[in-house]
Amino acid sequence: MPHIDLPKEYPGIRSLFVFRPETAAPLNALVQTLLHNPHPSLSPGERELIATYVSSLNNCKYCSTVHGAIAKHHLLNGDVVQQVKTNPETAPISNKLKALLKIAWQVQLSGKEVSSSHVEAARKEGATDIEIHDTVLIAAAFSMFNRYVDGLATWAPDDPEVYDRMGKQRAEEGYLTPPFKIQPQSTE
Amino acid sequence: MPHIPLDENLPGITGILNYRLDTALPIRQLTHLLLRGESTLTKGERELIATVVSHGNECKFCTAAHTVAADVLLGEKETAELVKNDLSNAPVSSKMKTLLTIAKAVQVSGKNVTSEMISKAKNEGATDLEIHDTVLISALFSLYNRLVDGLASVTPTDSAFYERLARILADKGYLQSENRYAGLKG
């Protein structure tokens, strides 16, 4: 049960967005800019993989499942999402993205864990300044989102179909359109 | 040395936020709303939440900046110091102690917030909105601390720098403005 009185027909962060629309606006603007809007070199699918991976490391069920579904709809490949969650080193992704995911992992632990050698390794694979900045910011942002979602004990659906629908909607529409309502689970 | 080229006149978070303005904008808006917007918690109390979280993450730049910002807003230095190092004896309300306990749990993991912590806060009169904002401020500084240290931005050692920065945070809040950091140079 959530720690505060939240609208039951919206799960995860969506219930918090309805609870406090004033803070929802900049939070949605941040993910829209960081993950969905055009980027000089990282595709939306690649950026969603970073968000998914960090959320998975934080064991945030709602965030890792919904961003995994968004990544799947961008990349048209659900298998790569599962592999990144399990072990990015052996996933069928570029060496550059592997190096960036390693930086994201360090940021998830603590900003201080990012060393010059992590950054050098990414640069060797062709990573640019903006890619390094954005990787650190995506990992830092999901360190925030995961804590927000779990710290208030929002409910997370179990049905994979629900996440697939949410993932399709966000991949197609971005983050600024209204969410659809979901029947709350009686077991929650 | 920072991991990416940042304006050397803008240490800590300031140069990072100037590096990419379109992502900085919503972060600034969120911070201003949470720390300076309308609230039943004072601005000083909200800076204390930012301070304990930054302290928990051992982010030197953020801890120094928000400690001094809290000092300026509270008009004394004792409270921020005790909140960081000896919360049970800090001169804050019982309600603030329960909220700061929640903030410290969120700093480690959202999953560390227990129903018992929430009940204690509600028993001390904390509202849903206060609990919400406490969790979100703590989560937001989990972002800031990682951004500042994850990009290895410069941490000034001169305490006068933080006095100047805190004056800007107290007087202007967190939104970008023309010549915002004009007073930052010593």
Interface residues (C-beta under 8 A of the other chain):
Chain A: H3 I4 D5 L16 F19 R20 E22 T23 A25 P26 L27 A29 L30 T33 L34 N58 N59 C60 I103 Q106 V107 S110 G111 K112 V114 S116 V119 D129 I130 I132 H133 D134 V136 L137 A139 A140 A141 S143 M144 F145 N146 R147 Y148 V149 D150 G151 L152 A153
Chain B: H3 I4 P5 I16 Y19 R20 D22 T23 L25 P26 I27 Q29 L30 L33 L34 G37 N57 E58 C59 I102 A105 V106 S109 G110 K111 V113 S115 I118 D128 L129 I131 H132 D133 V135 L136 S138 A139 L140 S142 L143 Y144 N145 R146 L147 V148 D149 G150 L151 A152
